[in-house]
Amino acid sequence: MPGTSHLVGFFRVVSLSVVIITFNEAANIARCLQAVGDVADDVLVVDSFSTDNTVEICRQHGARVIQHGFAGYVEQKNYATAQAKFDHVLQLDADEVLTDELRQSIRTTKQNWQHAAYSLARLTNYCGHWVRHGGWYPDRKLRLYDRRLGSWTGLLLHERYEVATGQTTGQLAGDALHYSYHSIAQHVSQLNKFTSITAQELALRGKTNVGLFHLLLKPLWKFVYGYFFRLGLLDGFAGLCIAGISAWGVFLKFAKLKTRTESAEA
């Protein structure tokens, strides 16, 4: 796209689109948009027909809004990326907030773009506690990218951005603050939803054999690995909740896959 970058001295300076997909994110989106600051030359929100006032809040903060039916995380993020004004894109979730250090790192990268994509670290707030252990930090994700050199991939869940073969990636300094779950009940509710989707995804991949190894040992290992080996215990009660609920999620995922497989065979 013309005008997405220009040369200043020996450096390639790029223009940047910040892209966010939303559905009923009124509780989060203002905080996210306010923290974007001056790193964006274009802010686009692709909304899946929210029933709260998400769209109004986005427009109040100067974002362009496009409404588009949700067809899956991969499809929605690729669609949103394609609607950006500029080829260089920062994709954020509505519950993420850029810190000062991360904003400065993005500004610096815009002044001297060198890779196909850049990863950022996420620091998660769980029920009011910042989680730094248990495998939840730094939780690096490729989020800043040249859309001509990669795309969002995956099946139903666990979408990820992948660069084309032969392309390189870099790392941004600073954290994105991730306001994940405000209550245990929200975590459990989301887990129930996501384990159903994950079971469906496993079935699509042809992984249908479920035994005691999956239902007992894998959940146990999930807890032990996160709580002890990845030091989740250092996050106190939050770390215990995360380890326990994560282990329960592994059990649910395989239990749902087993019942799904048996129903299909009946």
N, C-alpha and C positions, 0 to 999 in steps of 0.2 A: 504494500500500500504506500503510495507517495506520501512523503512528509512524516513518516514515522521515525526517521532518524536523520541526523546531519553531522557533519564533521566540524569539530572545533580543535584546531591544532592537529595533533595526531590521534585524538580520541573521537570515538563515535558516540554521540549523544543521542539518546532515544526518547521518544514520547511514550508515555505509559497509560494503559487503560487498567483501572481496577474493576474487577468483575465479581459480583456476589450473586448467588442464587438464594432465593428465599421462599418460605411458606410459613405464614403466621409467626413472624419473627419480631413482632412489635416490642417485645421485652428486651431485645438485643441490638437491633439494627442501628439505632441512633448512636449508641456507644461505638459501634464498629465504624460508622461513617465519620464520626467526629475525629477519630484517631487516624484516619487516612491522611489528614493534613494536606500538605502541598506536594506529596509525592505523585499524585495522580494528575494527568492531563485530561482524563476522561473517567467518569465513574458510572458504571452500568449495573443496574440491578435487574435480574431476570426473575420474575415472581411467578409462582405457580398458582395464581388466583387465590391469594390469601383472603381469609374471611375476617381478619382483624384489620387494624389500621397501618399495617406494614407499608403499603404503597404510599399513603399520605405522608408518613414519616420520611420515607426515602426522597420524595419530591421536595419536602421542606428543607432537606439537607442538600438539595441541588443535584441529586442523582438522576440520570436517565432511567426510566423504568419501561421494561418490555414484559408483558404478560404472556406466558407460554406454558401449556399444559405439561405436567411432569411425566416423563416417560422412563425415568431411571436416572441415577446420579451421573453415570457416564454420559448418557445422551444429553442431559440437561447442561452439564458443564461444557461439553463440546459445542452445543448450540450457543451458550452464553459467550464462549470464547470467540466464536465466529461473528457475533454481533458487536464485538468491541471495535472502537474506532481505529485503534492502533494494533500493530502486530505484536508489540511487547505488552504482556499481560501479567498482572498480579491477581491471582484468584484467591479470594478470602471467603471464609464461612461467616455467617452473620454473627456468630458467637465468638469471633476472634477480634483482638484489638492489637494494633501495632504499638510497640513501645518506642520511645524516643531513639534508642540505639538502633532498632531495626529500621525505623524511618530514615535515619542518617545513612545506614548501610545501603538502603535502596537508592537514595539520592546519589551516593557515590557510584553505585553500579550503573545507574542511568548515564552517568558521565563517561563511563568507560566499560561498555558492555563487551564481554569476552566469551560467554558460553551460550549454549542452547537453552539452559535453564539453571535456576539457582534454588537451593533448598533453604528453608527457614526452620528454626527450632520453635516448638510450641511448649509453653509452660501452662499446665492445666490447673484451673481452680475447681476443686471438687468439694461441694457443700461448704464453701468458705475457706478451704484449706488449699494452699499451693502445693501441688504434688511434685516432688523432685526425685522419687524413687519408684521401684516396682515396675520399671520398664516404661513409665509414662513420660519420662523426660530424658533427652531433649525432643523425642518424637519428631524427627526431621521429616519434612514433606517438601517435594518439589512444587513450588507455588508461583515462582516468578519465571516467566518463560517467553521465548519467541515462538508464537503459535505456528510458524511455518516449519519448525524443526521438531515437532512432536505432537502428541494428542493425549486425551484422556482415554484410558483403557480399563477393562474389567468386565465383570458380568453384572450381577444385580446389586452387589455391595462391594465395599473395599475398593472403590475406584482409586486410580493412581495416575499421575501424569508420567508418560514415558517419552523420552527423546528418541529421535531417529538413530539408527545404527551409525556408529562412528562419531556421534556428537558428544560433547563434553558438558559436564555440569560443575557448578561452583556452590559455595556456601555463603549465606548472608550472616552477618554478625547481629546479635540481639535476638530477643524472643518476641513471638506473637503470644499474647495472653489469651488463653482458651478458657472461656467460661462454660464449662461442660454441663455439670449436673448441680442443681441447687438443692436437691433432696435425694434421699435414698429411694423414695418412691418413684421419682422421675427416672433414676438409673435403672431400677427394676423394670419399669414400664418400657423404657427404650430397649432394654436387653431382650424382653419378650418379643418385641417387634423385629429386632435385628436377627435374633436366632431363627426366627421363622424364615426370614429372607435368606439367611446363610444356609439353612437346611435345603431350601429350594435350589440354591446355587450349587451345592454339593451334588444334589440329584442330577442337575443338568450336566455336571462334569462326569457323571457315571460312577460316583463314589457312593455306593449303596450298602456296602457291608459294614454292619455295626455290631460290635460284641462288647463283652465286659471290659476289654481294654479301653474302648472309647468311652464307655459309660462310667467307669470307676477310676481307672489309672490315669487317663488323660486329665480329668478334672482335678484329681489329687495333685498331679504334677504341676498343673497350672497354678494352684495355690502355693505349693512349696517353692516353685521357681520364682514367682512374683514376690511372695512375702519374705522369703529367706534369701535366696540367691541374688535377687535384684533389690534387696533391702527395703521392700515395701514396709517393713516393720518400723522403719525410721520415720514414716509419715503418720505414726500413731493410729488413732481410730480410723482416719480416712484410709490409711494404707491397709488396715485389716478389712474394711468394707470392700475396698477395691479388689483385694485378693479373693475374698470369699464370693463376691458377686461374679467376678470373672470366672472362677471355677464353676459356679452354678451355670454360667452361660455356656461353658463347654459341654456340661451334661445336657442342658436343654437342646443345644444344637444337634447333638447326636441322637437324643431321644426323639426329637421331632423328625429327624431324618429316618430313623427306624420305623416310626409309625407311618410316615409318608410312604416308605418303600413297601411295608406290609399291606397298606391299603391299596397300593397300585397292583400288587400281586394277587389280591383277593378276587 
